[in-house]
Amino acid sequence: MPVITPQLVSLDRPLGATKDEVIATIAGLVARAGRTTDADALASDVLAREALTPTGMGGGIAIPHAKTAAVTEPGLFFARLAPAVDFGAPDGPADILFMILAPEGAADTHLQVLSRLAGSLVDDEFTAALRAAATPEEIVALVDAAVADREETAAPVAADARSLVAVTACPTGIAHTYMAADSLKAAGERAGVRITVETQGSAGLKPIDPAIIAAADAV
């Protein structure tokens, strides 16, 4: 089953004035698309995750999510919100929203797909394209390209560059874990610093080689 379809896209429609209303409305739309067995349970589980840490990421982006028995197949719902809605980001409300639908016990490969989407949200070109898209089909194409399996490449860093190591994790390990890792890597490339990140999330643990830790200048 595709991760996202045009039926899982809402463009510039008012879905509610608060994040609670928006999440409840989207849960209903997810049910209409046949992606949840219980819209009320889905909304409740997403709001319970929201209570742990707000999912407003800054830059007008929110990524409410939860691992829940109310969905059986991993997926995404995209909404371009009009008007924007407060999801707890310090710099203001969100106009771009992805609700990540992650089943309890989902396979690692599916969660890795969702984690690639989370990492893409730190890419200004990707978010600009989401804001400019005219149709649900354009959104689907953008997301499909973002979550496609691809080999990671890093910008070259000088051999004598300072070296850092880091660990990223969040309560559910679906989105913030990977967005934080990608943000750190991008910042390291800009600064000419070599940074290696261990992600601790639902897609699994990627431990850093002990030799890299021992050689690091800082954590």
C-alpha positions in Angstrom: 0.0 0.0 0.0 1.5 3.4 -0.9 2.7 5.5 2.0 0.7 8.5 0.7 -2.1 9.0 -1.9 -4.0 12.0 -3.1 -6.8 11.0 -0.7 -4.3 11.6 2.2 -3.6 15.2 1.1 -5.5 18.4 2.2 -4.5 21.7 0.5 -5.4 25.1 2.0 -8.6 23.9 3.7 -9.5 25.0 7.3 -9.2 21.8 9.4 -9.6 23.5 12.8 -8.5 26.4 14.9 -6.4 24.4 17.4 -4.1 21.5 17.1 -6.7 19.3 18.9 -9.3 20.2 16.3 -6.9 19.7 13.4 -5.7 16.2 14.6 -9.4 15.1 15.2 -10.4 16.3 11.7 -7.4 14.6 10.0 -8.2 11.4 11.9 -11.6 11.5 10.3 -10.1 12.0 6.9 -7.7 9.1 7.4 -10.7 6.9 8.3 -12.5 8.0 5.2 -9.4 7.0 3.2 -9.5 3.6 4.8 -6.3 3.9 6.7 -7.6 3.6 10.3 -9.9 1.3 12.0 -10.8 3.8 14.7 -10.6 7.6 14.1 -11.2 8.5 17.7 -8.5 6.1 18.9 -6.1 7.5 16.3 -6.7 11.1 17.4 -6.4 10.1 21.1 -3.1 8.4 20.5 -1.6 11.3 18.5 -2.8 13.8 21.1 -1.2 11.6 23.9 2.1 11.8 22.0 1.6 15.5 21.6 1.3 15.9 25.3 4.8 14.5 25.8 6.5 17.1 23.6 5.0 19.5 21.1 5.5 18.5 17.5 5.8 22.0 16.1 9.3 21.9 14.6 9.8 25.6 13.7 9.8 27.0 10.2 6.1 26.5 9.9 6.3 22.7 10.1 4.4 20.3 12.4 4.7 16.5 12.5 2.1 15.0 14.9 2.6 11.3 15.1 2.2 8.1 17.2 2.7 4.4 17.1 -0.9 3.2 17.4 -3.1 0.1 17.0 -5.6 2.2 15.3 -3.7 2.0 12.0 -2.6 -1.2 10.3 -0.4 0.1 7.5 2.3 2.8 7.8 1.4 6.0 6.0 1.4 9.8 5.9 -1.3 12.5 5.8 -0.2 15.8 4.5 -2.0 19.1 5.2 -1.2 22.6 4.1 -3.1 24.5 6.7 -5.0 27.7 6.0 -5.0 29.4 8.5 -1.8 28.2 10.2 -2.3 26.5 13.6 -0.1 26.6 16.7 1.6 23.2 17.3 3.9 24.5 20.0 6.9 25.7 18.0 8.7 28.7 19.5 8.7 30.7 16.3 5.0 30.6 15.5 2.2 28.4 14.0 2.5 25.7 11.4 1.2 25.9 7.8 2.8 22.6 6.7 1.8 19.4 8.6 2.6 15.7 8.2 0.7 13.3 10.4 2.8 10.1 10.5 0.7 7.0 10.8 2.8 4.2 12.4 1.2 0.9 13.4 2.3 -0.8 16.6 4.9 -3.4 15.7 5.5 -1.9 12.2 8.5 -3.4 10.4 11.8 -1.5 10.6 11.8 -1.0 6.8 8.5 0.9 6.9 9.7 3.1 9.8 12.9 3.8 7.9 10.8 5.2 5.0 9.0 7.5 7.5 12.3 8.6 9.0 13.6 9.6 5.5 10.6 11.9 5.2 11.4 13.4 8.6 14.9 14.1 7.5 13.8 15.8 4.3 11.8 18.3 6.3 15.1 20.1 7.2 15.6 20.7 3.4 14.4 24.3 2.5 13.9 23.3 -1.2 11.7 20.4 -0.2 9.5 22.5 2.1 9.3 25.4 -0.5 8.1 22.8 -3.1 5.4 21.6 -0.6 4.2 25.2 -0.2 4.1 25.8 -4.0 2.4 22.6 -5.1 -0.9 23.1 -6.8 -2.5 19.6 -6.6 -2.5 16.6 -4.2 -0.8 14.6 -7.0 2.2 17.0 -6.9 2.5 16.6 -3.1 2.4 12.8 -3.5 5.2 12.9 -6.1 7.3 15.2 -3.9 6.9 12.9 -0.9 7.5 9.7 -2.9 10.8 11.2 -4.1 11.7 12.2 -0.5 11.1 8.7 1.0 12.7 6.8 -1.9 15.6 4.5 -0.8 18.8 6.3 -1.6 22.5 6.1 -0.6 23.6 8.7 1.9 26.3 11.0 0.7 28.2 13.5 2.8 30.0 16.6 1.8 33.8 16.2 2.0 35.4 17.3 5.3 39.1 18.1 5.7 41.1 15.2 7.2 42.3 17.4 10.1 38.8 18.7 10.9 37.5 18.6 14.4 35.3 15.6 15.1 32.1 15.4 17.1 29.8 12.6 18.0 26.1 12.9 19.1 23.1 10.8 20.0 19.5 11.8 18.9 16.3 10.3 20.3 12.7 11.2 21.1 9.9 9.6 23.0 8.6 7.6 20.0 11.7 7.7 17.8 9.8 8.2 14.6 10.4 11.8 13.5 12.4 14.1 15.8 15.2 11.6 16.1 16.0 11.7 12.4 15.3 15.4 11.8 17.7 16.3 14.6 20.4 14.0 13.2 20.1 15.5 9.7 20.1 19.0 11.1 23.3 18.3 13.1 25.0 16.7 10.0 24.1 19.7 7.9 25.4 22.1 10.5 28.7 20.2 10.7 29.1 20.3 6.9 28.6 24.1 6.9 31.1 24.5 9.7 33.7 22.1 8.3 33.3 19.8 11.3 33.1 16.0 11.0 30.0 14.9 13.0 28.8 11.3 13.5 25.3 10.8 14.9 23.8 7.7 16.6 20.1 7.6 16.0 18.0 5.8 18.7 14.6 5.4 17.2 11.8 3.1 16.1 13.7 2.3 12.9 16.4 0.7 15.1 19.7 1.7 16.8 22.8 2.6 14.7 25.6 2.5 17.2 28.7 4.6 16.5 32.0 2.7 16.1 33.9 2.9 19.4 37.0 4.1 17.6 35.1 7.1 16.2 34.0 7.9 19.8 37.5 7.6 21.2 38.9 10.0 18.5 36.2 12.6 18.9 37.0 16.1 20.2 33.6 16.4 21.9 30.2 14.8 22.3 
